[in-house]
Amino acid sequence: MTYEGLAGRKLVTLDGRRVLFEGRTAHQDQITLTTHVDAQSIGSNLPEIVQALLEPLYALFDFFVLPANLVTEELARMRLGSR
C-alpha cells in the first residue's frame, strides 16, 4: 500500500469515539507499506498482521504509537458491520 499526500494532514477521529489523536500531524508526504503473510494465518492472526502493517503509517503522525487494542476493537467492529 502506498499512502500519498500525507504531509500536513492531522490524525483525527471522525465519529468522536477516540480522543487519542489530538494534535498529531504528518510531516512526511508518502509511505509505502508491504507485508507478506501465509494465507492460512490471516484468520487467526488478523489483528497482529494489521497492527504490524499500520504501525509505520501512524508513526508518521508525530511518532504516534498505534495501540494494539485500537486495532483489535476496530477489526471486531468491522466484522460485526458496526459503525
N, C-alpha and C positions, 0 to 999 in steps of 0.2 A: 504494500500500500504506500502511496505517496500522498502526503498532505502538503499543499502549497498555499501561499498567501497567508501564512501564519503570523508574520511579524506585525506587532501592534495589536493583535487580537487578544481579547481577555477571556479567561476561563470563567464561565458563568453557568448557573443552573436555570433552566427555562421554566421549571414548574415550582420553584421555591422550596423543594423538599430538602435541599442540601445547602449548607452555608459554608462549605469548605473552601470555596474558590475565590472569595473576595480579594481583589487587588492583584490577581495573578495575570501577568502579561507575557506573551511570547516575544522573544527578541530575535529569533531565528525564523527565516521565511519558509523553509521547507524541511521536511524529514521524510525519509523512505524507510519503511519498516518491513522486515521479512521474517518469516518463520517456516520451519519445516516440522511437521508432526505426523505421526503414524495415524492414519485414519481410524484405526480401531481404538485409539486412546482418546479421541475427541469427546465422546460421550461422558466418560468418567473423569476427564481432566480439563473440561472446558474453562472453568474459572482460572486455573493456573495458566493455560495457554493464552487466554485473553489478557490476563494480568501482565505476563511477560511481553506480549506484543505491544500493549499500550503504555507501559511504564515510560519508555523513551519519549513518547509524544507528550504525555502530561508533564514530564520533567522540563520540557521547553518553557513551560509557564512558571518562570521564577523558581525552578527546582521543586515544583510540586511533587510530593510523593503520593502516588496513587494507592489508596488503602485497599487491601485485599477484600475487605468486607463490602466496599462500594461495588466492586466488580461482581462479587457473588450475589449481592442483593439485586443489582440491575439485571443480571442474567436471569435470575429467578423471576423477576417481574416480566421480562420479555417472554420467557417460556409460558407464563400464565396469560399473556396477552394483556397485562395490566398497563395502565398509563400512570 
